[in-house]
């Protein structure tokens, strides 16, 4: 799944949610760019890792950096979902 497909799916899921302003595919794409970065500009995750801090996304997981290499460690919720162990 590429960024465009991820944005489109996220917009469809948001449309199924409660009433209120719905984000556009462009809105979602911009948020993804701000978090993950683009060729032209680093995202907030990369900036945070470069500053020596970890990024934790709740029970989804988190990013760490050591010796100039970033890694992702899945959290409990993501691991259980992937293993079909969700309640």
ChimeraX attribute file (.defattr): number of C-alpha atoms within 10 A of each C-alpha:
attribute: neighborCount
match mode: 1-to-1
recipient: residues
	/A:1	7
	/A:2	6
	/A:3	12
	/A:4	13
	/A:5	12
	/A:6	14
	/A:7	22
	/A:8	16
	/A:9	15
	/A:10	16
	/A:11	20
	/A:12	14
	/A:13	10
	/A:14	16
	/A:15	15
	/A:16	9
	/A:17	10
	/A:18	8
	/A:19	8
	/A:20	8
	/A:21	8
	/A:22	14
	/A:23	15
	/A:24	16
	/A:25	17
	/A:26	13
	/A:27	13
	/A:28	19
	/A:29	20
	/A:30	14
	/A:31	13
	/A:32	16
	/A:33	17
	/A:34	15
	/A:35	15
	/A:36	15
	/A:37	17
	/A:38	11
	/A:39	7
	/A:40	6
	/A:41	12
	/A:42	15
	/A:43	17
	/A:44	15
	/A:45	20
	/A:46	20
	/A:47	15
	/A:48	16
	/A:49	18
	/A:50	16
	/A:51	10
	/A:52	11
	/A:53	14
	/A:54	17
	/A:55	17
	/A:56	16
	/A:57	11
	/A:58	10
	/A:59	12
	/A:60	14
	/A:61	16
	/A:62	16
	/A:63	18
	/A:64	19
	/A:65	18
	/A:66	10
	/A:67	5
	/A:68	7
	/A:69	9
	/A:70	13
	/A:71	10
	/A:72	13
	/A:73	13
	/A:74	16
	/A:75	15
	/A:76	14
	/A:77	15
	/A:78	16
	/A:79	16
	/A:80	13
	/A:81	12
	/A:82	10
	/A:83	9
	/A:84	9
	/A:85	10
	/A:86	11
	/A:87	5
